[in-house]
Amino acid sequence: MTDKEKQQDWRLFLGNGHRNEAGIKQLEKLEPPPWRQFSARTDIPVNSEGIDQRWQAIQVLLKTKKQKEIKRGQNFRIASEAKDVIDAVNAAIYLRRPLLVTGKPGSGKTSLAYAIAYELGLGTVLSWAINARSNLKEGLYDYEAIARLQDVNQIEERDIGEYITLGAVGTAFLPSLLPRVLLIDEIDKSDINLPNDLLNLFEEGEFKIPELIRRSQDEPKNSDNKILFNVYTQDQNIKAQIAGGWVRCYAFPIIVMTSNGERDFPPAFKRRCLRVRMPEPKTDALNEIVKAHFGEDFFQDKKNQKKISDLIKAFRPDDNKPVERATDQLLNTIYLLTREISPEAENEESIKEILFRRLNIAD
């Protein structure tokens, strides 16, 4: 076996917009490092036939209601000069470590998470958009204490799990055979304490829900001496079973944290992450991105080829210089100027000036 073949065997994620069936099979058998083992496989809730019904429901949810996510994963392309991004993703999967992805707006940081989920068949992406008020509990779960208080006087008390909904982070850490993809978007916008608050979760792979732990003392136990609660999750209409008020992952989630570089992070946080920078796509990569979004027939159409080439040249005049533009600006411009009914030729320069406006130029 050649070194090249060994390297391809090692990579599970390829960044080419295609499902990697071989990679999916490898991921199912992938053992974590000894120091990154969390719960036992027996902690994954399955039915009498050994089937994880929640995982099956997630796959159905993706196919029936999340077609946009599928397209986003299919349309993602990694530029030839960005192989370090592919290596970083694969290293994060093998080592069970979060990935901190920096880069300019529009460079594909967010889309990377959808590409990973699509290529490796990992269902829907769990997304948490960060702002200055975001805190860890918001990402883990929500307890509707007021709603429960209002229901106290009802004749039949509802199960406490009816008042708890796991957030994107909490859902990602539920035990399952395969990892979920968790997108923590624009973490550099967070309160200064959030990165440090995440450290224990990233190290231990577990968190507790105090409301359930307190209630568990009064709840009947099953035959395995476990106190079970059914709670809502971030996945639409899909519930999960929690034993005793603790959520412990089996397969550590593939965590993609994006940052626009607006702030630095504490050394302790950076030490626990794999860090990579998403480069700006150059001319060859832009051609592949356009082809992926518009289709091969559109890209090869002679009447479109010159227009696409000219627009890419205008969008990125020099591959060796930064452009301070986002890729979706190029896609929007191509879409508008290649339609059957499009702006007149004499207005094209004005349209390009509007749509290609650099991100570092004030309004």
N, C-alpha and C positions, 0 to 999 in steps of 0.2 A: 504494500500500500504506500503510495507516495505521500509526501508531506502535505501536498495540496488536498488529497483525499481525506487525510486525517483531520485537517483543518475544517473541511466541509462537514465531516461527521460531527465535529465538536459544536458547530453552530446550529442552534435550534431556530433562531430568528435570523432571516436573511434580508429583510427590508426590500423585497421585490414585488410586494403586492399579491403574492400567491399563497394559498394555503400550503403549509409544509406538513404533509401527512406523516412523513418520516420523523420530523421533529416532534410532532404531537405524540407519537409512540415512544420516542426517547424520553419526553417529558414525563410521561406516565410512570416510567421506571426509574426516574432520576432520584438518586439518594442525596440528601443534604449533607453538608459537612457535619461531623459529630457535634460541633459546638453550636450548630444551628438547627437542632432537632427540637421540636416543640411537643404537641400532643401526640397520642398514639393513633394509629390507623383505626382502631376500634372506636375512637371517639367520633368518627364520621357517622352521622345518623343515616341508616339505610333501612329499607323495608325488608320483609321476610325473604325476598329473593336476592338480597344483597345489592339493591339498586339505590343510588343516591337520587331520590326523586326531586329534590330541590335543584340539583345540577341539571337534570333533564328539563325542568321548568325554565331554567335560565336560558338554555339553548332554544327552547320554543319561543321565549320572549324575544330573543335576538332576531329570529327568523320572521316573526309575525309583526313586531312593532318597532323594531330598531333597524330598518333597512338603511337608514342614513349612516348608522355606525358601520355597517358592512361596507358601504361605498367608500367611506372615509378610509377604512383600512385598506381596501383594494387600490385606492388611488395614491397611496403614499409610496414614495420612492426615496431611497437613500442614494445620494450622489457618490460617484466613484471615489471622490476625495474624502468621503466621510465614513470610511470603513471602521474608524475608531468608535463611531457611534454603535455600529453593529456589534463590535467586540464588547463594548461596555454593557449593552443590553444582555448579551449572552453571559457575560461574567456575573452580572447581577442576578440572573436566573439561577446559575450554578451555585453561587455563594449565598443566596437568600439575603441579598442586601438591597436597600432602596437605591434608586438611581436619581441623581440630581442633574437635570439637563438645563444648561444655560444657553443663551443665544438671543439674537435680536427678534423682535416681534415679526411673525410671519415666516420664521425659518423652519417651522415644522415640529416644534417641541411638543405641542399638544397632540398633533396627529400621530406622533410616534406611539403613544399609548394605544390608539385605535388599531394601528398596524400590528402591534404585538398581539393584541387580542384576536384579530382576524386571522393572522398567519398561524397561530398556535391553537385556534379553536377554543378560546377561553371565555366565550360568551360575551355579555355586555360589559362595557367599561364602567366602573364605579367612579364617579367624578365629584370632586369637592373643590369648588371655586373659592379661593381664599380672599378675604378682605381684612382690613385693619381690626375688625371686631371679632374675627374668627377665633374660637378656642377649641381645645381638644375634645371636650365633652360634646360640642356640636357635631364634631366628626364621628364620635362614637355612637351616641344614642340620644333620643329625646324621650322624656317621661312626661306624659300629660297628667300632671298631678291635679290640676283644676278639674279636668273632665272626670277623673276618677272620684274626686270629692263630690261632684254634682250627681254622680251615679250611686253614691252610698245609700241613699234612701230608697233605691229601687228594691223591689221584692227579692229579685235574684241577682246577687253580686256577680259581676263579670270577672273573668280571670285577669289577673294583673298584667299578663302579657299583652292584653288588648290595648293597653295604654302605653306600650313601649314600641318605638320604631328605631331600629338601628340606622345610623348614618352611613355614609359611603365608607368611611374607615372601619366602622364596626362591622359592616356587612362583609368587607374584604377579609376580615380575620376570622370569619366563621370556618370551622373545619370542613375541608373538602379534599378529595384526592388530588385535584389539579388546582393551581393557584388562580386567584382572580387578578385582574389588572385594575389597579387603583391609580387614578390620576389626581394628584394634589396640585392644582393649577395656580401658578403665580404665588408661590409660597413666600417670595420676597416681599409681598405686600402685607404679610402677617404682623401681628403684634410681636414684639421682640422676644416674648416668652414661648411662643408656640413651638419653634424648632426644638428647644430644650425639653418641652413637655412631651414631645414625640419620642424622645430617646428611650425611655423605659419600654414603651410599646414595641419599638423596633428591636430592642434587645430580647425581651421576654416573649413576644408574640402572643400576648394575652392581656385582657383587661377585665375588670369586674363591673357588674351593675348592682350597686348597693341596694336598690329597691327590691331586686329579686333575691339577693342574699338574705335580707331581713325577712322577706316573706317565706323563704324556703324552710324556715324553722317550723312553720305551721302547715306546710303542704304535705300531702301523703307521698311516700316514695314508691318508685316502681320496683320490679323484681331485682333490678341491678343496684338497688340502693341509691338511685339517682332521682333527684327532684327536677322534673322537666317543666319548662315554660315554653310556650309558643309565642313568638314575637313577630312583628312586622319587620321587613327589611327594606333596603333601598331599591330592591328589585320590585317592580310593579306587581302588586297582588300576590307576592310570593312570601310565605312565612318561613321562619326557621325555628328549630328546636334548640333551646339552651338548657344545659344541665347545671343546676345549682347556682345560677347567677354569674358564672364565669364563661367568657368566650376565649377559646384557645385555638389558634390556627393549627392545622396539620401541614399543609403546604403554604409556606410563607408567601404572601401576595407579591406580585410583580408591581412595585411601587415606582411610578414615574412622577417626580416632583419637578415642575418647571419654574424657571426663574429668568426674569429679564435683566438680571444683574443690577437691580436697583439698590441692593444692600449686600453686605457680607454676612456669613453665618458663623456661629461659634465653632472653634476647633473640634470640640467634642461631637458636634453634629456632623461636621464634614468627615470626621474620622469614620463614622458609621455608614457613610454613603459612598457609592461610586459616582464620580463626577465626570461629566463630558460636556463639550460645547458643540452645539449644532451649527455647522457652517452655513453661510449663505450659498444657495445653489448657483452653480455656474452655468454657462450656456448649454452644455451637453445635458446636465441634469434638468434644466428648465424645459428642454425639448421632451425629455421623458415624462416630466410632470404634465405638460400640456397633452401629450399623447394619452396618458393615463386618464385624464379628466374628460377629454373630448372624444376619445376613441381613435382607433387606427385609421378607419375610413376617412374621418374628418381630417386627421393629420396628413394623410397621404394625398388628399384632394389637391390637385395642382393649383386651383384658384385660391386655396387657403395657404399653401406652402410659403409663398413669398410674403404674404401678409404676416404669418406667424414669425418667419425669420426676421422681418423688419421690426416687428414689435418687440421681439426678444432682444434684438440689437439696441433698440431705443431704451428698453427697460434696463439692460445691463451692458453698457457700451464697452466696458473693460473688465474681463474676468479677474484681473489682479487688483481691482479697487472696489471698496465697499460701495453699495448702492443706496443704503438706507431706505429700501423699499421692501414690501412684503409680497410674497409670491401670489397671493390672491389678487393683488392689484393687477398683475399681468393677466391672470385668468379672466378677471372681469373685463379688461380691455379687449382681449381676444374675442370673448363672447359677444361684446357689444358691436365690434367693428367687423365681424364676419357673418352677421345675421343677414338673411335675405333682405329684410328691411332694416337698414342701418343708417347712421348719420352720413350726410353728404361728404364727399371727398374733401371739400374745402373746409369742413369742420373737424376733420380728424385730428389735426394738430391741437386744436382746442380741447378735444375730448382726451387726448393723451396727456395733455398738461394737467387736466383735472384728475385723471385716474392714476397717473404716475407720480403724483406729488410726493416728494420725499418725506419720510416720517420725522426727520429732524428739522423740518421747516415749520415755523410757527404759522398759525392760521392768520 
